[in-house]
Amino acid sequence: MRTLSYLLIGIFFGITLFKSEAASWFRIYEMFAFDAFHMYGIIGTAVTLGILMVQAIKRFKLKSFYGEPIVFCQKEKSVSRYLFGGFLFGLGWALAGACPGPMFTLVGAGYIPVLVVLAAAILGTYAYGLLREKLPH
Amino acid sequence: MDWIMEPWPWYVSGAAISLTMLLLLLVGRNFGMSSNLRTFCTICGAGRHNEFFRIDWKEQRWNLMVVLGAILGGYLAANFLTADPAVAINPNTVAELETLGFASAGSAYLPDELYSLKALSDPKSVALLALGGFLVGFGARYAGGCTSGHAISGLSELQWPSLLAVIGFFAGGLVMIYFLFPLIF
C-alpha cells in the first residue's frame, strides 16, 4: 500500500513536471534570461503554498496518514557548501536544462539523450563522494 | 478536459508541486530527488571503497518508487496528455536562441541541437550534455539537495541554508547563460 502511494505521488509529480514545462530546457533558459514570469510563478506559488502547509503541520502538530509525527530534516549550518555546491549545480542546470526530477520525467517522455545527462549526474555524485573530504564545507 | 492537454499555467503547476511535497510529508517522507543519484551509486557498489556511499539503499526504496513514478508520469504526459509539445517561450528569447544556433526554439519541447537522436552522433552535443549532468550531480550532493530539496522543501520550511543554495543555483545559471553560452554556442 505504502509502495503504491509513493508510485502514485511520483506519477503525479512526473505529469506536473512535464505539463508545467519546468522540464523544458527552453523554460530554464528563459528563466535565467529573465524573459518570462512562468518559472518564477511556479516556484513562487509552490513555495508560498509550501510555507503555509509546513506552518499548518507545525502549528496543528499534524501526523502522517500512518499516525507518525511529521519530521522536517534540519539542514546543517554552513555557508560555503551551499554557495559553492549551489553554484556548480546552477551551471549544470542551465547547460543541461534539467535538474534531477525533470531528468527522470524526460526519460519517460522518450528523450533518449537525457540518459547521457542522467548517467553523468550519477557520475558527478560519485565524484563528489570521492572528493568530499578535500572540499570546503 | 481540454485544459489538461494544454500547457498548465504557472499557478496550477506551482500548486501541484507543493501538493507533491505535502503528499510526501503526509506519507512520512521528505521531498528530494537528487538523493536518488547517491542511491544509484550505492546500488552500483560505490560503498565498497567509499564511506559516503555506505548507506542502506533499501531504506531509500520509497524514493526509487517516486523516481519510477516520475518516469511513468513523463511517459503519460508526453504521450497522452499533450496536444502540442512546442513550448511558447518569449519571442525575444526565441530570437536570442536563434542567434546562438538553436533553430528549434519556440517549436519544440527540448532543443533538437542537444536532445534529438541526431545530436547523439555529435560529440560536442554529447560532451555538453555530459558536462551539464555531471555538474548537476556533483553540485546537488555538494549543496546537499537540488531544486526539490532546497528550492521547494527547504524554502517552504524557511531554512536559511536552502536560501543560500538557491542563491548559488541562480548565480551558476546566470554565469552559464550570460558568460559561458556565448563562448560555447
Chai-1 contact restraints between the chains, C-beta under 6 A:
chainA,res_idxA,chainB,res_idxB,connection_type,confidence,min_distance_angstrom,max_distance_angstrom,comment,restraint_id
A,T3,B,M65,contact,1.0,0.0,6.0,A-B,restraint_1
A,S5,B,V27,contact,1.0,0.0,6.0,A-B,restraint_2
A,Y6,B,W62,contact,1.0,0.0,6.0,A-B,restraint_3
A,Y6,B,M65,contact,1.0,0.0,6.0,A-B,restraint_4
A,Y6,B,V66,contact,1.0,0.0,6.0,A-B,restraint_5
A,L7,B,M65,contact,1.0,0.0,6.0,A-B,restraint_6
A,L7,B,G69,contact,1.0,0.0,6.0,A-B,restraint_7
A,I9,B,L23,contact,1.0,0.0,6.0,A-B,restraint_8
A,G10,B,V66,contact,1.0,0.0,6.0,A-B,restraint_9
A,G10,B,G69,contact,1.0,0.0,6.0,A-B,restraint_10
A,G10,B,A70,contact,1.0,0.0,6.0,A-B,restraint_11
A,I11,B,G69,contact,1.0,0.0,6.0,A-B,restraint_12
A,I11,B,L72,contact,1.0,0.0,6.0,A-B,restraint_13
A,I11,B,G73,contact,1.0,0.0,6.0,A-B,restraint_14
A,F13,B,T20,contact,1.0,0.0,6.0,A-B,restraint_15
A,F13,B,A70,contact,1.0,0.0,6.0,A-B,restraint_16
A,G14,B,G69,contact,1.0,0.0,6.0,A-B,restraint_17
A,G14,B,A70,contact,1.0,0.0,6.0,A-B,restraint_18
A,G14,B,G73,contact,1.0,0.0,6.0,A-B,restraint_19
A,G14,B,G74,contact,1.0,0.0,6.0,A-B,restraint_20
A,I15,B,G73,contact,1.0,0.0,6.0,A-B,restraint_21
A,I15,B,A77,contact,1.0,0.0,6.0,A-B,restraint_22
A,T16,B,A16,contact,1.0,0.0,6.0,A-B,restraint_23
A,T16,B,I17,contact,1.0,0.0,6.0,A-B,restraint_24
A,F18,B,G74,contact,1.0,0.0,6.0,A-B,restraint_25
A,F18,B,A77,contact,1.0,0.0,6.0,A-B,restraint_26
A,F18,B,A78,contact,1.0,0.0,6.0,A-B,restraint_27
A,K19,B,W8,contact,1.0,0.0,6.0,A-B,restraint_28
A,K19,B,A77,contact,1.0,0.0,6.0,A-B,restraint_29
A,S20,B,W8,contact,1.0,0.0,6.0,A-B,restraint_30
A,S20,B,S13,contact,1.0,0.0,6.0,A-B,restraint_31
A,E21,B,P7,contact,1.0,0.0,6.0,A-B,restraint_32
A,E21,B,V87,contact,1.0,0.0,6.0,A-B,restraint_33
A,S24,B,V87,contact,1.0,0.0,6.0,A-B,restraint_34
A,S24,B,Y109,contact,1.0,0.0,6.0,A-B,restraint_35
A,W25,B,L110,contact,1.0,0.0,6.0,A-B,restraint_36
A,W25,B,P111,contact,1.0,0.0,6.0,A-B,restraint_37
A,F26,B,V87,contact,1.0,0.0,6.0,A-B,restraint_38
A,F26,B,I89,contact,1.0,0.0,6.0,A-B,restraint_39
A,E30,B,I89,contact,1.0,0.0,6.0,A-B,restraint_40
A,E30,B,N90,contact,1.0,0.0,6.0,A-B,restraint_41
A,E30,B,T93,contact,1.0,0.0,6.0,A-B,restraint_42
A,F32,B,G173,contact,1.0,0.0,6.0,A-B,restraint_43
A,F32,B,L174,contact,1.0,0.0,6.0,A-B,restraint_44
A,F32,B,I177,contact,1.0,0.0,6.0,A-B,restraint_45
A,A33,B,T93,contact,1.0,0.0,6.0,A-B,restraint_46
A,D35,B,N90,contact,1.0,0.0,6.0,A-B,restraint_47
A,D35,B,N92,contact,1.0,0.0,6.0,A-B,restraint_48
A,D35,B,T93,contact,1.0,0.0,6.0,A-B,restraint_49
A,A36,B,N90,contact,1.0,0.0,6.0,A-B,restraint_50
A,H38,B,W10,contact,1.0,0.0,6.0,A-B,restraint_51
A,G41,B,W10,contact,1.0,0.0,6.0,A-B,restraint_52
A,I42,B,W10,contact,1.0,0.0,6.0,A-B,restraint_53
A,I42,B,S13,contact,1.0,0.0,6.0,A-B,restraint_54
A,I42,B,G14,contact,1.0,0.0,6.0,A-B,restraint_55
A,T45,B,Y11,contact,1.0,0.0,6.0,A-B,restraint_56
A,T45,B,G14,contact,1.0,0.0,6.0,A-B,restraint_57
A,T45,B,A15,contact,1.0,0.0,6.0,A-B,restraint_58
A,A46,B,G14,contact,1.0,0.0,6.0,A-B,restraint_59
A,A46,B,I17,contact,1.0,0.0,6.0,A-B,restraint_60
A,A46,B,S18,contact,1.0,0.0,6.0,A-B,restraint_61
A,A46,B,I152,contact,1.0,0.0,6.0,A-B,restraint_62
A,V47,B,L155,contact,1.0,0.0,6.0,A-B,restraint_63
A,V47,B,S156,contact,1.0,0.0,6.0,A-B,restraint_64
A,L49,B,A15,contact,1.0,0.0,6.0,A-B,restraint_65
A,L49,B,S18,contact,1.0,0.0,6.0,A-B,restraint_66
A,G50,B,S18,contact,1.0,0.0,6.0,A-B,restraint_67
A,G50,B,M21,contact,1.0,0.0,6.0,A-B,restraint_68
A,G50,B,S156,contact,1.0,0.0,6.0,A-B,restraint_69
A,I51,B,S156,contact,1.0,0.0,6.0,A-B,restraint_70
A,M53,B,L22,contact,1.0,0.0,6.0,A-B,restraint_71
A,V54,B,S156,contact,1.0,0.0,6.0,A-B,restraint_72
A,V54,B,E157,contact,1.0,0.0,6.0,A-B,restraint_73
A,S64,B,L26,contact,1.0,0.0,6.0,A-B,restraint_74
A,S64,B,G28,contact,1.0,0.0,6.0,A-B,restraint_75
A,F65,B,L26,contact,1.0,0.0,6.0,A-B,restraint_76
A,F65,B,V27,contact,1.0,0.0,6.0,A-B,restraint_77
A,Y66,B,G28,contact,1.0,0.0,6.0,A-B,restraint_78
A,E68,B,G28,contact,1.0,0.0,6.0,A-B,restraint_79
A,I70,B,L25,contact,1.0,0.0,6.0,A-B,restraint_80
A,F72,B,E157,contact,1.0,0.0,6.0,A-B,restraint_81
A,C73,B,N30,contact,1.0,0.0,6.0,A-B,restraint_82
A,K75,B,Q159,contact,1.0,0.0,6.0,A-B,restraint_83
A,K75,B,P161,contact,1.0,0.0,6.0,A-B,restraint_84
A,R81,B,Y142,contact,1.0,0.0,6.0,A-B,restraint_85
A,Y82,B,A143,contact,1.0,0.0,6.0,A-B,restraint_86
A,Y82,B,P161,contact,1.0,0.0,6.0,A-B,restraint_87
A,Y82,B,L164,contact,1.0,0.0,6.0,A-B,restraint_88
A,Y82,B,A165,contact,1.0,0.0,6.0,A-B,restraint_89
A,Y82,B,G168,contact,1.0,0.0,6.0,A-B,restraint_90
A,L83,B,L164,contact,1.0,0.0,6.0,A-B,restraint_91
A,L83,B,G168,contact,1.0,0.0,6.0,A-B,restraint_92
A,G85,B,G139,contact,1.0,0.0,6.0,A-B,restraint_93
A,G85,B,Y142,contact,1.0,0.0,6.0,A-B,restraint_94
A,G85,B,A143,contact,1.0,0.0,6.0,A-B,restraint_95
A,G86,B,A143,contact,1.0,0.0,6.0,A-B,restraint_96
A,G86,B,A165,contact,1.0,0.0,6.0,A-B,restraint_97
A,G86,B,G168,contact,1.0,0.0,6.0,A-B,restraint_98
A,G86,B,F169,contact,1.0,0.0,6.0,A-B,restraint_99
A,F87,B,G168,contact,1.0,0.0,6.0,A-B,restraint_100
A,F87,B,A171,contact,1.0,0.0,6.0,A-B,restraint_101
A,F87,B,G172,contact,1.0,0.0,6.0,A-B,restraint_102
A,L88,B,L135,contact,1.0,0.0,6.0,A-B,restraint_103
A,L88,B,F138,contact,1.0,0.0,6.0,A-B,restraint_104
A,L88,B,G139,contact,1.0,0.0,6.0,A-B,restraint_105
A,F89,B,V136,contact,1.0,0.0,6.0,A-B,restraint_106
A,F89,B,G139,contact,1.0,0.0,6.0,A-B,restraint_107
A,F89,B,A140,contact,1.0,0.0,6.0,A-B,restraint_108
A,F89,B,A143,contact,1.0,0.0,6.0,A-B,restraint_109
A,F89,B,F169,contact,1.0,0.0,6.0,A-B,restraint_110
A,G90,B,F169,contact,1.0,0.0,6.0,A-B,restraint_111
A,G90,B,G172,contact,1.0,0.0,6.0,A-B,restraint_112
A,G90,B,G173,contact,1.0,0.0,6.0,A-B,restraint_113
A,L91,B,L135,contact,1.0,0.0,6.0,A-B,restraint_114
A,L91,B,G172,contact,1.0,0.0,6.0,A-B,restraint_115
A,L91,B,M176,contact,1.0,0.0,6.0,A-B,restraint_116
A,G92,B,G132,contact,1.0,0.0,6.0,A-B,restraint_117
A,G92,B,L135,contact,1.0,0.0,6.0,A-B,restraint_118
A,G92,B,V136,contact,1.0,0.0,6.0,A-B,restraint_119
A,G92,B,G139,contact,1.0,0.0,6.0,A-B,restraint_120
A,W93,B,V136,contact,1.0,0.0,6.0,A-B,restraint_121
A,W93,B,G173,contact,1.0,0.0,6.0,A-B,restraint_122
A,A94,B,G173,contact,1.0,0.0,6.0,A-B,restraint_123
A,A94,B,M176,contact,1.0,0.0,6.0,A-B,restraint_124
A,A94,B,I177,contact,1.0,0.0,6.0,A-B,restraint_125
A,L95,B,G132,contact,1.0,0.0,6.0,A-B,restraint_126
A,L95,B,M176,contact,1.0,0.0,6.0,A-B,restraint_127
A,A96,B,G132,contact,1.0,0.0,6.0,A-B,restraint_128
A,A96,B,G133,contact,1.0,0.0,6.0,A-B,restraint_129
A,C99,B,C146,contact,1.0,0.0,6.0,A-B,restraint_130
A,C99,B,T147,contact,1.0,0.0,6.0,A-B,restraint_131
A,P100,B,M33,contact,1.0,0.0,6.0,A-B,restraint_132
A,P100,B,S34,contact,1.0,0.0,6.0,A-B,restraint_133
A,P100,B,C146,contact,1.0,0.0,6.0,A-B,restraint_134
A,G101,B,M33,contact,1.0,0.0,6.0,A-B,restraint_135
A,G101,B,S148,contact,1.0,0.0,6.0,A-B,restraint_136
A,F104,B,V67,contact,1.0,0.0,6.0,A-B,restraint_137
A,F104,B,A70,contact,1.0,0.0,6.0,A-B,restraint_138
A,F104,B,I71,contact,1.0,0.0,6.0,A-B,restraint_139
A,T105,B,A70,contact,1.0,0.0,6.0,A-B,restraint_140
A,T105,B,G74,contact,1.0,0.0,6.0,A-B,restraint_141
A,V107,B,I71,contact,1.0,0.0,6.0,A-B,restraint_142
A,G108,B,I71,contact,1.0,0.0,6.0,A-B,restraint_143
A,G108,B,L72,contact,1.0,0.0,6.0,A-B,restraint_144
A,G108,B,G74,contact,1.0,0.0,6.0,A-B,restraint_145
A,G108,B,Y75,contact,1.0,0.0,6.0,A-B,restraint_146
A,A109,B,G74,contact,1.0,0.0,6.0,A-B,restraint_147
A,A109,B,A78,contact,1.0,0.0,6.0,A-B,restraint_148
A,Y111,B,L110,contact,1.0,0.0,6.0,A-B,restraint_149
A,Y111,B,Y115,contact,1.0,0.0,6.0,A-B,restraint_150
A,P113,B,Y115,contact,1.0,0.0,6.0,A-B,restraint_151
A,P113,B,A119,contact,1.0,0.0,6.0,A-B,restraint_152
A,P113,B,L120,contact,1.0,0.0,6.0,A-B,restraint_153
A,P113,B,L129,contact,1.0,0.0,6.0,A-B,restraint_154
A,V116,B,V126,contact,1.0,0.0,6.0,A-B,restraint_155
A,V116,B,L129,contact,1.0,0.0,6.0,A-B,restraint_156
A,V116,B,A130,contact,1.0,0.0,6.0,A-B,restraint_157
A,V117,B,L129,contact,1.0,0.0,6.0,A-B,restraint_158
A,V117,B,G133,contact,1.0,0.0,6.0,A-B,restraint_159
A,A120,B,A130,contact,1.0,0.0,6.0,A-B,restraint_160
A,A120,B,G133,contact,1.0,0.0,6.0,A-B,restraint_161
A,A120,B,F134,contact,1.0,0.0,6.0,A-B,restraint_162
A,A121,B,L37,contact,1.0,0.0,6.0,A-B,restraint_163
A,A121,B,G133,contact,1.0,0.0,6.0,A-B,restraint_164
A,A121,B,V136,contact,1.0,0.0,6.0,A-B,restraint_165
A,A121,B,G137,contact,1.0,0.0,6.0,A-B,restraint_166
A,I122,B,L37,contact,1.0,0.0,6.0,A-B,restraint_167
A,I122,B,F40,contact,1.0,0.0,6.0,A-B,restraint_168
A,L123,B,F134,contact,1.0,0.0,6.0,A-B,restraint_169
A,G124,B,F134,contact,1.0,0.0,6.0,A-B,restraint_170
A,G124,B,G137,contact,1.0,0.0,6.0,A-B,restraint_171
A,G124,B,F138,contact,1.0,0.0,6.0,A-B,restraint_172
A,T125,B,L37,contact,1.0,0.0,6.0,A-B,restraint_173
A,T125,B,R38,contact,1.0,0.0,6.0,A-B,restraint_174
A,T125,B,C41,contact,1.0,0.0,6.0,A-B,restraint_175
A,T125,B,G137,contact,1.0,0.0,6.0,A-B,restraint_176
A,T125,B,R141,contact,1.0,0.0,6.0,A-B,restraint_177
A,Y126,B,C41,contact,1.0,0.0,6.0,A-B,restraint_178
A,Y126,B,A46,contact,1.0,0.0,6.0,A-B,restraint_179
A,A127,B,F138,contact,1.0,0.0,6.0,A-B,restraint_180
A,Y128,B,F138,contact,1.0,0.0,6.0,A-B,restraint_181
A,Y128,B,R141,contact,1.0,0.0,6.0,A-B,restraint_182
A,Y128,B,Y142,contact,1.0,0.0,6.0,A-B,restraint_183
A,G129,B,N50,contact,1.0,0.0,6.0,A-B,restraint_184
A,G129,B,F52,contact,1.0,0.0,6.0,A-B,restraint_185
A,G129,B,F53,contact,1.0,0.0,6.0,A-B,restraint_186
A,R132,B,F52,contact,1.0,0.0,6.0,A-B,restraint_187
